[in-house]
Amino acid sequence: MAGSLERVMRKELGLYSDIELAKHIVNPDRLKRSMNVKDLLVVKLAIGAPLTAVVAEELFAIGVKEIVIMGISGAINRKLQFGDIVICNKAIRDEGTSHHYLKNSV
């Protein structure tokens, strides 16, 4: 990713300031209060572990301490309805990136 870090974070990684984010997604001040955090950064990602790893490494390089990932998924269970919230406690990892960060487990 050539260019300035700001350009990469804004254009390539989909990083938005609190004000820009509030216009498009949620009210970050409310989110900060409900999560009891001082600083909160929300990043919009494309699908895939390789891009997620690139973003995570860039964020750690600028001092981010923890990352929480939320996403969307398809379903194979016909009982799930559009809009249902599913909390995953296990996942099958079948890509080429995550094994660099976590031991194989399944």
N, C-alpha and C positions, 0 to 999 in steps of 0.2 A: 504494500500500500504506500505508494509514493505520495509526497506532499506533507502539508502541515498536519499536526495531530488534530487541530480544530476542524480542518476540512474533513479528515477521515471520520472523526466522531460525529460531525453533523451530517455529512452526505453519505458516507459509506456505511456507517453503523446505525444511522437513524437516531442519534442522540439529540434530545431536545432540552432546552432550558425549562425551568418550572413554568414560566409564563407561556412558552410555546406549547408545552405539554397540557397545561390547563385548558387551552383552547380546543384541544383535540381529544383528550382522553379523560382525565379526572382532575379534581382539585388537589394539587399536591400538598397544600398546607393542611387540608383536612386529613389527607393520608398520613402526613408526618405526625399530626397529633394523635391519630388513632394507633399508630405504630410506636409512639413514644420514642421517636428518633430525632436527632438534630439535623442530620444531612441525609437526603434521599435522592437517588438518581434513578430515573426510569429510562430504560433503553428498549427500543423496539427492535426485534431481531427477525431475520428471515428464518426459514426452517433449516435445521441441520446442525449436527455436532461440530463440524469443522468451523463454521462461522461463529458458533457460540464460543468455541475455544479461543478464536482470534479476539473476540470482544472481551472475554474474561481476562485474557493476558494483557490487553491494553488497559482495562480497568484496574487490574492489580498494579500495573506499572505506574498509574497515576495516584495510587494510594487507597483504592477501594479495599475494604477489609472483608466484606461478606457479600455474597450474591444469592438472591432468591430468584428462581426461574418460574415463571407462570407461562402457560401456553395453551394452545388448542390442539385438539386431536380428533381423529375419526373414531368410530366405535364399531365393534362387531357384535355387541350385545343389543338385541332388538328392544330390550326393556328401557334402554336409555333414550331419553327424549331430547330434542333440541333445547339447549339452554341448561340442561342438567349439569351440576358441578360434581366432578369426580376428583377425589384426592388419591393420587397414586402413592403406594408405599413400596412397590416393586416395579421393575421395568426390565424388559429384555433389551440388552444393548447389542445391536447388530450393525455397527458402523465402525469406522476406523480411527476415531479420535479418543473416545472416553477411556479406552484401556491405558492410555498414557497417564491418566489422572487417577484412576481407581483400579483396584485389583479386580480380576474376573470373579464373578460371584455366582452366576447361574449357569 
